[in-house]
Amino acid sequence: MSNNRDITNDWEDDEDDVDLTTFDSDTDLVKKLRKANRLQEKKIKDLETNLGSLTKAQRERIIKDTFAQKGVNEKIASFIPADLEASEDAISGWLEQHSDVFGIQTPQQKTELSQRDIANLRQIDVVTNGALTPDKAEDLMSRVMNAANADELNAIIYGQPNNP
């Protein structure tokens, strides 16, 4: 019976010879790949840090420019939510929405002039175009006072050019 071996014993012996937990970590290729992977991870981390700081700086610049354009105190920027899109339109919308909280006067929409208003403005322009202004009145009075004879006075009154 000693010559007969149990089949399960043969298989158990084979498993003991192979250690499945060990890898060929000593090869140069694996070392190089791990080193390259660490460098890539470090580079990605640096780039993410730079991107975060640049995004923050860009957001602050957009907020500052928008507030300056609107004439709003920059201290209000600390109340803007972090999840608000960093665009001029979004920030302007937020300012208009919360203007009553911060006491900000929002500019009223420009009203369109009606055709009647435009016609009235043109009529006023025509009337004032030929009007006698104070400097012209003073000049006319000085010319009348300095007239040497009746012909010069008639020329001034009737609008004829003065012939010297």
C-alpha positions in Angstrom: 0.0 0.0 0.0 2.8 2.3 0.4 3.4 2.2 -3.3 0.0 3.6 -3.9 -0.1 7.3 -3.6 -3.1 9.3 -2.9 -3.9 11.6 -5.9 -4.9 14.5 -3.6 -1.5 14.4 -2.0 0.2 14.8 -5.3 -1.8 17.9 -6.0 -1.2 19.3 -2.6 2.5 18.9 -3.0 2.5 20.8 -6.2 0.8 23.8 -4.7 3.3 24.1 -2.0 6.1 24.5 -4.5 4.5 27.6 -6.2 4.0 30.7 -4.1 1.3 32.7 -5.8 1.8 35.8 -3.7 5.3 36.6 -5.0 5.7 38.6 -8.2 8.7 39.3 -10.4 9.1 42.7 -8.8 12.9 42.6 -9.2 12.8 43.0 -13.0 14.0 46.3 -14.5 10.9 46.7 -16.6 8.5 46.7 -13.6 10.8 49.0 -11.7 10.8 51.5 -14.6 7.0 51.3 -15.0 6.5 51.9 -11.3 8.8 54.9 -11.3 7.1 56.3 -14.4 3.7 55.8 -12.8 4.9 57.7 -9.7 6.2 60.6 -11.8 2.9 60.7 -13.8 0.9 60.8 -10.5 3.1 63.6 -9.2 2.7 65.5 -12.4 -1.0 65.1 -12.4 -1.2 66.3 -8.8 0.9 69.4 -9.6 -1.3 70.2 -12.7 -4.5 69.8 -10.7 -3.1 72.2 -8.0 -2.1 74.7 -10.7 -5.5 74.4 -12.4 -7.3 75.0 -9.1 -5.3 78.1 -8.3 -5.7 79.5 -11.8 -9.4 78.8 -11.8 -9.7 80.6 -8.4 -7.7 83.6 -9.7 -9.8 83.8 -12.9 -13.0 83.7 -10.9 -11.7 86.4 -8.5 -10.7 88.6 -11.5 -14.1 88.2 -13.2 -15.9 89.0 -10.0 -13.7 92.0 -9.4 -14.2 93.3 -12.9 -17.9 92.8 -12.8 -18.2 94.6 -9.5 -16.1 97.5 -10.7 -18.2 97.8 -13.9 -21.4 97.8 -11.8 -19.9 100.2 -9.2 -20.5 97.7 -6.4 -18.3 97.3 -3.3 -15.9 94.3 -3.7 -16.5 93.2 -0.1 -19.8 91.7 -1.3 -17.8 89.1 -3.3 -17.4 87.0 -0.1 -21.2 86.4 -0.2 -21.2 84.9 -3.7 -21.8 81.2 -3.6 -18.8 79.0 -4.6 -21.0 76.9 -7.0 -22.0 80.0 -9.0 -20.7 80.0 -12.5 -17.7 82.4 -12.9 -19.1 84.4 -15.8 -20.1 88.1 -16.0 -23.7 87.2 -16.9 -24.1 84.8 -13.9 -22.5 87.3 -11.5 -24.6 90.2 -12.8 -27.8 88.0 -12.5 -26.9 87.1 -8.9 -26.2 90.8 -8.1 -29.6 91.8 -9.5 -31.4 89.0 -7.7 -29.8 90.0 -4.3 -29.6 93.8 -4.9 -32.2 94.5 -2.2 -30.2 92.6 0.4 -27.0 94.7 -0.2 -28.8 97.9 -1.0 -27.6 98.1 -4.6 -29.4 100.2 -7.0 -29.9 98.3 -10.3 -29.9 100.5 -13.4 -33.4 100.7 -15.0 -33.9 99.5 -18.5 -33.6 102.3 -21.1 -37.1 103.1 -22.4 -37.6 103.3 -26.1 -38.7 106.7 -27.4 -42.0 106.8 -29.2 -42.3 108.3 -32.7 -44.2 111.2 -31.1 -41.4 111.9 -28.7 -38.8 111.8 -31.5 -41.0 114.2 -33.6 -41.2 116.6 -30.6 -37.5 116.5 -30.1 -36.9 117.3 -33.8 -39.3 120.2 -33.6 -37.5 121.6 -30.5 -34.2 121.3 -32.4 -35.6 123.2 -35.4 -36.9 126.0 -33.2 -33.7 126.4 -31.1 -31.5 126.2 -34.2 -32.5 129.7 -35.5 -33.1 131.2 -32.0 -31.4 134.3 -30.9 -28.9 133.4 -28.2 -27.7 135.9 -25.5 -24.3 136.4 -27.1 -26.0 137.2 -30.5 -28.3 139.7 -28.7 -25.4 141.5 -27.1 -23.5 141.6 -30.4 -26.6 143.1 -32.1 -27.1 145.7 -29.4 -23.5 146.7 -29.6 -23.7 147.1 -33.4 -26.9 149.2 -33.0 -25.2 151.4 -30.4 -22.1 151.8 -32.5 -23.9 152.7 -35.8 -22.5 155.9 -37.1 -25.3 156.9 -39.4 -28.9 155.9 -40.4 -27.7 153.7 -43.3 -25.7 151.5 -41.0 -28.6 151.3 -38.6 -31.1 150.3 -41.3 -28.6 147.7 -42.5 -28.4 146.2 -39.0 -32.2 146.3 -38.5 -33.2 144.8 -41.9 -30.4 142.2 -41.9 -28.5 143.6 -44.8 -24.7 142.9 -44.7 -22.6 145.8 -43.5 -20.7 147.3 -46.3 -17.7 149.3 -45.0 
